[in-house]
Amino acid sequence: MLSYAVDPLDILRPAAAYVDRILRGEKPGDLPVQFPTKFEMIVNLKTAKALGLTVPQSILLRADEVIE
């Protein structure tokens, strides 16, 4: 009904840069740990309706995607 997760592209882009740095000779242990910076929230209203739940308007306004 509701998903709040990391944007997959936010993980893949830095991973490609890490691979490039490793292939150029840097040690993986010397590379800094990076954390995701973008999260997305998806609300599935169809599922909420099937469960008899009402999603507050404030949640819908904050959602990146709403599935009708």
Distance bins in CASP14 RR format, pairs under 12 A and 6 or more apart:
PFRMAT RR
TARGET T0000
AUTHOR 0000-0000-0000
RMODE 2
METHOD distances of the structure
MODEL  1
1 41 0 0 0 0 0 1 0 0 0 0 0
1 42 0 0 0 0 1 0 0 0 0 0 0
1 43 1 0 0 1 0 0 0 0 0 0 0
1 44 1 0 1 0 0 0 0 0 0 0 0
1 45 0 0 0 0 1 0 0 0 0 0 0
1 46 0 0 0 0 1 0 0 0 0 0 0
1 47 1 0 1 0 0 0 0 0 0 0 0
1 48 1 0 1 0 0 0 0 0 0 0 0
1 49 0 0 0 0 1 0 0 0 0 0 0
1 50 0 0 0 0 1 0 0 0 0 0 0
1 51 1 0 0 1 0 0 0 0 0 0 0
1 52 0 0 0 0 0 1 0 0 0 0 0
1 53 1 0 0 1 0 0 0 0 0 0 0
1 54 0 0 0 0 0 1 0 0 0 0 0
1 55 1 0 0 1 0 0 0 0 0 0 0
1 59 0 0 0 0 0 1 0 0 0 0 0
1 63 0 0 0 0 0 1 0 0 0 0 0
1 66 0 0 0 0 0 1 0 0 0 0 0
1 67 0 0 0 0 1 0 0 0 0 0 0
2 40 0 0 0 0 0 1 0 0 0 0 0
2 41 1 0 0 1 0 0 0 0 0 0 0
2 42 1 0 0 1 0 0 0 0 0 0 0
2 43 1 0 1 0 0 0 0 0 0 0 0
2 44 1 0 0 1 0 0 0 0 0 0 0
2 45 0 0 0 0 0 1 0 0 0 0 0
2 47 0 0 0 0 1 0 0 0 0 0 0
2 48 0 0 0 0 1 0 0 0 0 0 0
2 51 0 0 0 0 0 1 0 0 0 0 0
2 53 0 0 0 0 1 0 0 0 0 0 0
2 55 1 0 0 1 0 0 0 0 0 0 0
2 56 0 0 0 0 0 1 0 0 0 0 0
2 59 1 0 0 1 0 0 0 0 0 0 0
2 60 0 0 0 0 0 1 0 0 0 0 0
2 62 0 0 0 0 0 1 0 0 0 0 0
2 63 0 0 0 0 1 0 0 0 0 0 0
2 64 0 0 0 0 0 1 0 0 0 0 0
2 65 0 0 0 0 0 1 0 0 0 0 0
2 66 0 0 0 0 0 1 0 0 0 0 0
2 67 0 0 0 0 0 1 0 0 0 0 0
3 39 0 0 0 0 1 0 0 0 0 0 0
3 40 1 0 0 1 0 0 0 0 0 0 0
3 41 1 0 0 1 0 0 0 0 0 0 0
3 42 1 0 1 0 0 0 0 0 0 0 0
3 43 0 0 0 0 1 0 0 0 0 0 0
3 44 1 0 0 1 0 0 0 0 0 0 0
3 47 0 0 0 0 0 1 0 0 0 0 0
3 63 0 0 0 0 1 0 0 0 0 0 0
3 64 0 0 0 0 1 0 0 0 0 0 0
3 65 0 0 0 0 1 0 0 0 0 0 0
3 66 0 0 0 0 0 1 0 0 0 0 0
3 67 0 0 0 0 1 0 0 0 0 0 0
4 36 0 0 0 0 0 1 0 0 0 0 0
4 38 0 0 0 0 0 1 0 0 0 0 0
4 39 1 0 0 1 0 0 0 0 0 0 0
4 40 1 0 0 1 0 0 0 0 0 0 0
4 41 1 0 1 0 0 0 0 0 0 0 0
4 42 0 0 0 0 1 0 0 0 0 0 0
4 43 0 0 0 0 1 0 0 0 0 0 0
4 59 0 0 0 0 0 1 0 0 0 0 0
4 62 0 0 0 0 1 0 0 0 0 0 0
4 63 0 0 0 0 1 0 0 0 0 0 0
4 64 0 0 0 0 1 0 0 0 0 0 0
4 65 0 0 0 0 0 1 0 0 0 0 0
5 11 0 0 0 0 0 1 0 0 0 0 0
5 36 0 0 0 0 1 0 0 0 0 0 0
5 38 0 0 0 0 0 1 0 0 0 0 0
5 39 1 0 0 1 0 0 0 0 0 0 0
5 40 1 0 0 1 0 0 0 0 0 0 0
5 41 0 0 0 0 1 0 0 0 0 0 0
5 42 0 0 0 0 1 0 0 0 0 0 0
5 64 0 0 0 0 0 1 0 0 0 0 0
5 65 0 0 0 0 0 1 0 0 0 0 0
6 12 0 0 0 0 0 1 0 0 0 0 0
6 13 0 0 0 0 0 1 0 0 0 0 0
6 14 0 0 0 0 0 1 0 0 0 0 0
6 34 0 0 0 0 0 1 0 0 0 0 0
6 35 0 0 0 0 1 0 0 0 0 0 0
6 36 1 0 1 0 0 0 0 0 0 0 0
6 37 0 0 0 0 1 0 0 0 0 0 0
6 38 1 0 0 1 0 0 0 0 0 0 0
6 39 1 0 1 0 0 0 0 0 0 0 0
6 40 1 0 0 1 0 0 0 0 0 0 0
6 41 0 0 0 0 0 1 0 0 0 0 0
7 13 0 0 0 0 1 0 0 0 0 0 0
7 14 0 0 0 0 0 1 0 0 0 0 0
7 36 1 0 0 1 0 0 0 0 0 0 0
7 37 0 0 0 0 1 0 0 0 0 0 0
7 38 1 0 1 0 0 0 0 0 0 0 0
7 39 1 0 0 1 0 0 0 0 0 0 0
7 40 1 0 1 0 0 0 0 0 0 0 0
7 41 0 0 0 0 0 1 0 0 0 0 0
7 42 0 0 0 0 0 1 0 0 0 0 0
7 64 0 0 0 0 1 0 0 0 0 0 0
7 65 0 0 0 0 0 1 0 0 0 0 0
8 14 0 0 0 0 0 1 0 0 0 0 0
8 15 0 0 0 0 0 1 0 0 0 0 0
8 36 0 0 0 0 1 0 0 0 0 0 0
8 38 0 0 0 0 0 1 0 0 0 0 0
8 39 0 0 0 0 0 1 0 0 0 0 0
8 40 0 0 0 0 1 0 0 0 0 0 0
9 15 0 0 0 0 0 1 0 0 0 0 0
9 16 0 0 0 0 0 1 0 0 0 0 0
9 36 0 0 0 0 0 1 0 0 0 0 0
9 37 0 0 0 0 0 1 0 0 0 0 0
9 38 0 0 0 0 1 0 0 0 0 0 0
9 40 0 0 0 0 0 1 0 0 0 0 0
10 34 0 0 0 0 1 0 0 0 0 0 0
10 35 0 0 0 0 1 0 0 0 0 0 0
10 36 1 0 1 0 0 0 0 0 0 0 0
10 37 1 0 0 1 0 0 0 0 0 0 0
10 38 1 0 1 0 0 0 0 0 0 0 0
10 39 0 0 0 0 1 0 0 0 0 0 0
10 40 0 0 0 0 1 0 0 0 0 0 0
11 17 0 0 0 0 0 1 0 0 0 0 0
11 18 0 0 0 0 0 1 0 0 0 0 0
11 34 0 0 0 0 1 0 0 0 0 0 0
11 35 0 0 0 0 0 1 0 0 0 0 0
11 36 1 0 0 1 0 0 0 0 0 0 0
11 37 0 0 0 0 0 1 0 0 0 0 0
11 38 0 0 0 0 1 0 0 0 0 0 0
11 39 0 0 0 0 0 1 0 0 0 0 0
12 18 0 0 0 0 0 1 0 0 0 0 0
12 19 0 0 0 0 0 1 0 0 0 0 0
12 36 0 0 0 0 0 1 0 0 0 0 0
13 19 0 0 0 0 0 1 0 0 0 0 0
13 20 0 0 0 0 0 1 0 0 0 0 0
13 34 0 0 0 0 0 1 0 0 0 0 0
13 36 0 0 0 0 0 1 0 0 0 0 0
13 37 0 0 0 0 0 1 0 0 0 0 0
13 38 0 0 0 0 0 1 0 0 0 0 0
14 20 0 0 0 0 0 1 0 0 0 0 0
14 21 0 0 0 0 0 1 0 0 0 0 0
14 31 0 0 0 0 1 0 0 0 0 0 0
14 32 0 0 0 0 0 1 0 0 0 0 0
14 33 0 0 0 0 0 1 0 0 0 0 0
14 34 1 0 1 0 0 0 0 0 0 0 0
14 35 0 0 0 0 1 0 0 0 0 0 0
14 36 0 0 0 0 1 0 0 0 0 0 0
14 37 0 0 0 0 1 0 0 0 0 0 0
14 38 0 0 0 0 0 1 0 0 0 0 0
15 21 0 0 0 0 0 1 0 0 0 0 0
15 22 0 0 0 0 0 1 0 0 0 0 0
15 28 0 0 0 0 0 1 0 0 0 0 0
15 31 0 0 0 0 0 1 0 0 0 0 0
15 34 0 0 0 0 1 0 0 0 0 0 0
15 36 0 0 0 0 0 1 0 0 0 0 0
16 22 0 0 0 0 0 1 0 0 0 0 0
16 23 0 0 0 0 0 1 0 0 0 0 0
17 23 0 0 0 0 0 1 0 0 0 0 0
17 24 0 0 0 0 0 1 0 0 0 0 0
17 26 0 0 0 0 0 1 0 0 0 0 0
17 31 0 0 0 0 1 0 0 0 0 0 0
17 32 0 0 0 0 0 1 0 0 0 0 0
17 34 0 0 0 0 1 0 0 0 0 0 0
18 24 0 0 0 0 0 1 0 0 0 0 0
18 25 0 0 0 0 0 1 0 0 0 0 0
18 26 0 0 0 0 1 0 0 0 0 0 0
18 27 0 0 0 0 0 1 0 0 0 0 0
18 28 1 0 0 1 0 0 0 0 0 0 0
18 29 0 0 0 0 0 1 0 0 0 0 0
18 30 0 0 0 0 0 1 0 0 0 0 0
18 31 1 0 1 0 0 0 0 0 0 0 0
18 32 0 0 0 0 1 0 0 0 0 0 0
18 33 0 0 0 0 0 1 0 0 0 0 0
18 34 0 0 0 0 1 0 0 0 0 0 0
19 25 0 0 0 0 0 1 0 0 0 0 0
19 26 0 0 0 0 0 1 0 0 0 0 0
19 28 0 0 0 0 1 0 0 0 0 0 0
19 31 0 0 0 0 0 1 0 0 0 0 0
20 26 0 0 0 0 1 0 0 0 0 0 0
20 31 0 0 0 0 0 1 0 0 0 0 0
21 27 0 0 0 0 1 0 0 0 0 0 0
21 28 0 0 0 0 1 0 0 0 0 0 0
21 29 0 0 0 0 0 1 0 0 0 0 0
21 30 0 0 0 0 1 0 0 0 0 0 0
21 31 1 0 0 1 0 0 0 0 0 0 0
21 32 0 0 0 0 0 1 0 0 0 0 0
21 34 0 0 0 0 0 1 0 0 0 0 0
22 28 1 0 1 0 0 0 0 0 0 0 0
22 29 0 0 0 0 1 0 0 0 0 0 0
22 30 0 0 0 0 1 0 0 0 0 0 0
22 31 1 0 0 1 0 0 0 0 0 0 0
24 31 0 0 0 0 0 1 0 0 0 0 0
25 31 0 0 0 0 0 1 0 0 0 0 0
26 32 0 0 0 0 0 1 0 0 0 0 0
38 64 0 0 0 0 1 0 0 0 0 0 0
39 62 0 0 0 0 0 1 0 0 0 0 0
39 63 0 0 0 0 0 1 0 0 0 0 0
39 64 0 0 0 0 1 0 0 0 0 0 0
40 62 0 0 0 0 0 1 0 0 0 0 0
40 63 0 0 0 0 1 0 0 0 0 0 0
40 64 1 0 1 0 0 0 0 0 0 0 0
40 65 1 0 0 1 0 0 0 0 0 0 0
40 66 0 0 0 0 0 1 0 0 0 0 0
41 55 0 0 0 0 0 1 0 0 0 0 0
41 58 0 0 0 0 0 1 0 0 0 0 0
41 59 1 0 0 1 0 0 0 0 0 0 0
41 60 0 0 0 0 1 0 0 0 0 0 0
41 61 0 0 0 0 0 1 0 0 0 0 0
41 62 1 0 0 1 0 0 0 0 0 0 0
41 63 1 0 1 0 0 0 0 0 0 0 0
41 64 1 0 1 0 0 0 0 0 0 0 0
41 65 1 0 0 1 0 0 0 0 0 0 0
41 66 0 0 0 0 1 0 0 0 0 0 0
41 67 0 0 0 0 0 1 0 0 0 0 0
42 48 0 0 0 0 0 1 0 0 0 0 0
42 55 0 0 0 0 0 1 0 0 0 0 0
42 59 0 0 0 0 0 1 0 0 0 0 0
42 60 0 0 0 0 0 1 0 0 0 0 0
42 62 0 0 0 0 0 1 0 0 0 0 0
42 63 1 0 0 1 0 0 0 0 0 0 0
42 64 1 0 0 1 0 0 0 0 0 0 0
42 65 1 0 1 0 0 0 0 0 0 0 0
42 66 1 0 0 1 0 0 0 0 0 0 0
42 67 1 0 0 1 0 0 0 0 0 0 0
43 49 0 0 0 0 0 1 0 0 0 0 0
43 53 0 0 0 0 0 1 0 0 0 0 0
43 54 0 0 0 0 0 1 0 0 0 0 0
43 55 1 0 1 0 0 0 0 0 0 0 0
43 56 0 0 0 0 0 1 0 0 0 0 0
43 57 0 0 0 0 0 1 0 0 0 0 0
43 58 0 0 0 0 0 1 0 0 0 0 0
43 59 1 0 0 1 0 0 0 0 0 0 0
43 60 1 0 0 1 0 0 0 0 0 0 0
43 61 0 0 0 0 0 1 0 0 0 0 0
43 62 0 0 0 0 1 0 0 0 0 0 0
43 63 1 0 1 0 0 0 0 0 0 0 0
43 64 0 0 0 0 1 0 0 0 0 0 0
43 65 1 0 0 1 0 0 0 0 0 0 0
43 66 1 0 1 0 0 0 0 0 0 0 0
43 67 1 0 0 1 0 0 0 0 0 0 0
43 68 0 0 0 0 1 0 0 0 0 0 0
44 50 0 0 0 0 1 0 0 0 0 0 0
44 51 0 0 0 0 0 1 0 0 0 0 0
44 53 0 0 0 0 0 1 0 0 0 0 0
44 55 0 0 0 0 1 0 0 0 0 0 0
44 59 0 0 0 0 0 1 0 0 0 0 0
44 60 0 0 0 0 0 1 0 0 0 0 0
44 63 0 0 0 0 1 0 0 0 0 0 0
44 65 0 0 0 0 1 0 0 0 0 0 0
44 66 0 0 0 0 1 0 0 0 0 0 0
44 67 1 0 1 0 0 0 0 0 0 0 0
44 68 0 0 0 0 1 0 0 0 0 0 0
45 51 0 0 0 0 0 1 0 0 0 0 0
45 52 0 0 0 0 0 1 0 0 0 0 0
45 53 0 0 0 0 1 0 0 0 0 0 0
45 54 0 0 0 0 1 0 0 0 0 0 0
45 55 1 0 0 1 0 0 0 0 0 0 0
45 56 0 0 0 0 0 1 0 0 0 0 0
45 57 0 0 0 0 0 1 0 0 0 0 0
45 59 0 0 0 0 0 1 0 0 0 0 0
45 60 0 0 0 0 1 0 0 0 0 0 0
45 63 0 0 0 0 1 0 0 0 0 0 0
45 65 0 0 0 0 0 1 0 0 0 0 0
45 66 1 0 0 1 0 0 0 0 0 0 0
45 67 1 0 0 1 0 0 0 0 0 0 0
45 68 1 0 1 0 0 0 0 0 0 0 0
46 52 0 0 0 0 0 1 0 0 0 0 0
46 53 0 0 0 0 0 1 0 0 0 0 0
46 55 0 0 0 0 0 1 0 0 0 0 0
46 66 0 0 0 0 0 1 0 0 0 0 0
46 67 1 0 0 1 0 0 0 0 0 0 0
46 68 1 0 0 1 0 0 0 0 0 0 0
47 53 0 0 0 0 1 0 0 0 0 0 0
47 55 0 0 0 0 1 0 0 0 0 0 0
47 66 0 0 0 0 0 1 0 0 0 0 0
47 67 1 0 0 1 0 0 0 0 0 0 0
47 68 0 0 0 0 0 1 0 0 0 0 0
48 54 1 0 0 1 0 0 0 0 0 0 0
48 55 1 0 1 0 0 0 0 0 0 0 0
48 56 0 0 0 0 0 1 0 0 0 0 0
48 59 0 0 0 0 1 0 0 0 0 0 0
48 60 0 0 0 0 0 1 0 0 0 0 0
48 63 0 0 0 0 0 1 0 0 0 0 0
48 66 0 0 0 0 0 1 0 0 0 0 0
48 67 0 0 0 0 1 0 0 0 0 0 0
48 68 0 0 0 0 0 1 0 0 0 0 0
49 55 0 0 0 0 1 0 0 0 0 0 0
49 67 0 0 0 0 0 1 0 0 0 0 0
49 68 0 0 0 0 1 0 0 0 0 0 0
50 67 0 0 0 0 0 1 0 0 0 0 0
53 59 0 0 0 0 0 1 0 0 0 0 0
54 60 0 0 0 0 0 1 0 0 0 0 0
55 61 0 0 0 0 0 1 0 0 0 0 0
55 62 0 0 0 0 0 1 0 0 0 0 0
55 63 0 0 0 0 1 0 0 0 0 0 0
55 66 0 0 0 0 1 0 0 0 0 0 0
55 67 0 0 0 0 0 1 0 0 0 0 0
55 68 0 0 0 0 0 1 0 0 0 0 0
56 62 0 0 0 0 1 0 0 0 0 0 0
56 63 0 0 0 0 0 1 0 0 0 0 0
57 63 0 0 0 0 0 1 0 0 0 0 0
57 66 0 0 0 0 0 1 0 0 0 0 0
59 66 0 0 0 0 1 0 0 0 0 0 0
60 66 1 0 1 0 0 0 0 0 0 0 0
60 67 0 0 0 0 0 1 0 0 0 0 0
60 68 0 0 0 0 0 1 0 0 0 0 0
END
